[in-house]
């Protein structure tokens, strides 16, 4: 009789904790690239270039990629479909561009889970030939998905991948 009660308590604890966790999350990482600001911005505003530095996009070289519209302009859509469960399926749309400073992206995930998030990349001059790129990723985890957050730290998990992507970007731009 005690074993079913213990099991029920073990299952209930994360469910109860998740009720009190915030729905929203924001993960931000940055890197300084030894290139002029406009060069860096001109590269990152072209979403197709993410195939050269974005860890998530590079996860499956066999993913089906589809591009709609004019890259580097508001409304451009980058869609991906992968058999790799870590890459999944979804779209990324340029929602706003502040020329030379910021690009905002709307993400719609279809697989392995349905959801929407927002991301942005900004560029700030540090010196004539140095640019700080900041990449932010914001989203929501509603209940019951928040239960995952009890066991996994979104900041750490996503932050590591964002930093890897930024480090890749730095490598690509400093080589060219």
N, C-alpha and C positions, 0 to 999 in steps of 0.2 A: 504493500500500500504506500510506503514512503517513496519508493522509486518513481512512480508516476507524478507525485507531488514535486519532487526534486526536479524532474525533467520539465514540468510545467513552469516552475519558477525560473529555471535556466533559460527557457524560451521567452518567457514574459519580460525578463529584465531588459534585454536590448530593445524590445518593442516599446516598453515604457520610457526608456531613456530617449529613444528616437522622437517621442512625442514632444520633448522639451528642447530638441536641437533646432537651431535656426534653419530655415528653408534655403536662404541665400548663401552663396559662397563667392568669393573673389580671390583670384590667385594672380599675383603680379610678379614678373621677373624682369630684369634688365641686364644689358651688356653694353660696353663701350666698344665701338668699332672705329678703327683707324682709317676713316674715309670721311670726306665732306658730307654734311647733312643732306644736301640735295641728291647726291649720288646714292646714298643709302635709301632715302625716301623713294626715289625713282625705281629702285629695285624692289622694295617691299610692297609698293602699291600694286605691282603686277602679281596677282594671286597665283598665276601659273608658276612663278618662281618658287613657290613653296615646295614644289617637287624636289628642289635642291637643298632644302634646309629643315623643313617641318618634319619632326620625328614621326608624327602620326601619319602624314601623307606618305612618307618614305617607308612605312612599315610593310607595305605590300607592293612591290614593284609590278605585280601582275594585276593590280586593281584596275577596273574600268574607270577611266576619267572622262568627264564630259564638261565642256565649257560653253557657256551661252552668253552672248553679248560681247562688249568690248572690254578687254582686261584693263584694269587701272581706272575704270569709271564706275560710278554708282549704278547698281543694278546688275553688274557682272555676276554670273553664277558659276561656281566650280562644284561639280557633283562627283561623288566617288561611290563605287560599289565594289566591295571586296569580299572574298570568301573567308578571309582572315577575320575571325571573330573580334580581334582587338582593333581592327581598322573599321569594320562594319560598313554601313551605308549612310549617306547623308548629303547635305548640300551646305555650301558656304557662299553667302551673298555679300557683296560690298554694299553696305547701307549708307555710308557717308564718307566723303573724303574732304579733309581740310588740306588743300594742296601744300606740300612741303612739310606738314606737321603731323597729320593723323589720318589713319584709315580705320573705319569701324566695320565690323563684319557680323552678320547674323548667321548662326549655325543651326541647322535643323538635322538632328540625328534620327535615323530611321531604324537602324540595326546597330548593335545588338539590343538597344533600348531606344524608345521614343523620347525625344526631348528637344528643348531649344536652349541655346546659350548665346551670349554675346561676347565678342572679343574685340580688342583694339590693339593697334600698334602705333606708337608715337616716336617721333625723332626730335631730339634736342641737341643743339651744338654744345659741345664741351670745349672745343678749340677749333681752329680753322680746319683741321683735318681729323677731328674726332667727333663722333656722334654717339649719343646715348640713345639706344633703342629700348623702349619699354613695351612689354607685351602683357596685356591684362586679359583675363578670361573670367567671365561672370556667368553664373547660372543659378538654378534652383534645384533642390532635391526635395520633392514633396514626399509625404508619408505614403506608402510604406518604404519607398526607396531610401529614405533617411536612415533606415536601419543599417544600410551599408556603411554610412558615415560613422556609426558607432564602432565599427571594426576597421575602417580605412580612413585615413586622414587625407581629404581631398587636397588640402594645401600642399602637403608633402608629395603626394602621388602626382598631381598635375604639375606642381612647381618643378619637379625634377624633369619632366618631359618638356615643359616650356623652356627651362634653362638649357637643356640639350639642344633644342631647336635654335635658340638664340646663339649658342656657341657654334653651331653649324653655320648659321648665317654669318657670324663674324669670320669664320674660316673661309667661306665662299667669297665674301666681299674683300677681305684683305689679301686674297690670292690674285684677284683680278686687277 
